[in-house]
């Protein structure tokens, strides 16, 4: 049932994505000097996955803590952008919506990810994606559907950014992966050597006894 729910959530999310909106969002991301993802947990955790993927192709994304959201909002300019994630998207006095007026004042391009229906995010964002929800907002046991929907949207955005400079991103990712893998392999070799030395010492101790 969990598998079916998540698959349905992915398909719902894909059906609700409008290609012109997707293209506009990717244009915003690609021309931005800095990208910030603003949202409460667990949306911020989904943002961390996006941050890690974008870092793999040399694009820096920041997912500020809740208590630093205002500081980041004040620091962003029209050369940057922010992705604001909120299912309800209506509580203007709460994070992350309360930072929107600050960013609007600084002419920061805004990308919203929110639930269906009219809300504050839809009225104030440059482009908006709709997250799917197949569970009740408060009585659910966990946000399986909404979390999968947010991750799907962010994955699509990352994939489109990757595709824009596919060859360069592929080469960048491979070159960095070869360095990182060599470091990891070296660490594995060191661990094996350490285990081997420990085994040798243990065998010597038994022989001495």
N, C-alpha and C positions, 0 to 999 in steps of 0.2 A: 504493500500500500504506500509506503514511503517512496519507493522508486517511482510508482505511477504518479504520485502527487508531484514529485519534482520534475518528471518528464512533462506532465501537463502544464506545470508552471513555466517551463522553458518555452514550450510551444505557444502558450498564451502571450508570453512576453514578446516573442518574435513576431507574432501576428499584430501586436499593437505598436510596433516600431514603424514610424513613418520615414521613408528613405530621405526625403528632403531635410528632416530634422536631424537624422543621423549624419548626413553630409555636413550640415552646418556645425554640429557639435565637434566633428573631427577637425574641421577647419579651425575652430576656436582652439582646440587642444594643440594642434600642430604649430600654430603661430604664437603660442603663449610661452613666455619666459619661465613662469612659475605656475604650477597647477596645485590647487589645494582641494582636498575632499573634506567637506564639513558634514558631520552627522553624528548622532548618538549611537552608542553600542546597541545592537550588533552591526548597524550600518557602517560604523567606523572600521569594524573588523573586515567587512567586505572591501572597504577602501584600502586596507592594508594589503590585501591580495592584489588589487589593482596597482598599488604603488610598487610592489615587488616585480610585477610583470613589466611595467613601464621602465623601471630601473634597468632591466635586462637589455633594453634597447637604448639606454643612455638618456632617458627622459626622467627628470626628477619630479616626483609627486610628494606632497606633504599631506599627512593626515594628522592635523593638530589635536592635542588633547582638548577636552571640553573647556577647561579653564584658560586655554590659550587661543580659542577660536576668535575672540574679539581682537586680539593682538594681530593675528594673521589677516583678519578682514581689513584692519586698518593699514596693513603693510602692502596689500595687493593694489595693483594699478591696472590701467586699461591694457597694459602689455601682458597681463597675467589672466588667469581665469579660475573659477571655483565651481566645483561640482557639489551641489547641495542635495542631501538625501534625507527624505522624511516621508513616511507613509501617509500620515495625516496632512502634513504640509500646511497647517492652518494656525498653529499657535505662535503668533507673531512675537510674543514676549519671551519665548523659549528658544534655546539653541536648537538648530542652527538658524532658524528664520530670523531671529533678532539681529543677526549680523548682515542681513540682506540690505537694509537701508544704507549702511556704511559702505558696502561694496558698490551699490548703485551710485552713491555720491562720487565714488572714485572711478566710475564708469568701467567697473570690472565685468567682463563677459560672464554670464551665469548659465550653468547647465543644471537643470533640475531632474531629480528622480523621485517620483511620488506616486501615490495611489490614484485610483480613478476618481473622477468628479472634479468640479471646480474648487480651487483652493488658492491660498496665498502664493504658493510656489508657481502655479500656472499663470498667475497675474503678473509676476515679477521676473520670471526667467526668460532668457533669450531663446532657449529651446528646452523642451521637457520630454522625458521618457516616462512611460507608465509602467509601474511594477504590478505584477499579478499577485493576487491573494486568493487562496482557496481555503483559508481557515478564518475563524472568527478572531477579531483583533485582540480581545481580552481573555477569552476562555480557552484559547488554543494551548496545547501542551508545549509547543515550540513553533518558531516562525519558519518552518521548513519551506513553505511556498514563497514568502516574501524574500527571504534570504537568497534562495536560488534565483529569484527573479532579478534582484539587484546584482548578484554576481554575473548573471547572464548579460545584462546590459553593459556592465563594466568590461566583461570579456569581449563583447562585440566592439566596444569603443577601442580597446587595446588592439584587437585584430585589425581594425581599420587603420589605426595609426601605424601599425607594423607594415601593412600593405602599401602605404603611401611611399615609403622608401624601402621596399622589400629587400633588394640586394644589399644595400648599405646596412640595414638592420640585421639581416641574416649574417653578414660578415662580422659585424660588431658582436653579435651574440655568440658566434662560434669562437672568435678570437678570445673573448673573455672567458668563455666556458672552458677552453683548453687550458688557460692559466689556472682557473679555479679548480678544475679537475686534477691538474698536476699537483696542486697544493694538497688537495684531498687525498690523492694517491700517496703522496709523501707522508701525510699524517697516518694513513693506514699502514704503510710500511713501518713507520716508527712504532706504532702500536703493536704490530706483529713482532718486531724486534724486541720490544719491551716484554711482551708475553713470553717470547722464546728465552730471554735472559732470566725471567722469573722462574720458568720451568727448569732451566739449567741449575739455578741456585737451589731450587727445591730438591732436585735430584741429588745434588751434592750434599745437602743437609741430611737426606735419608741415608746416603752412602756412609756419611760420617757416623751416623748413629749405629 
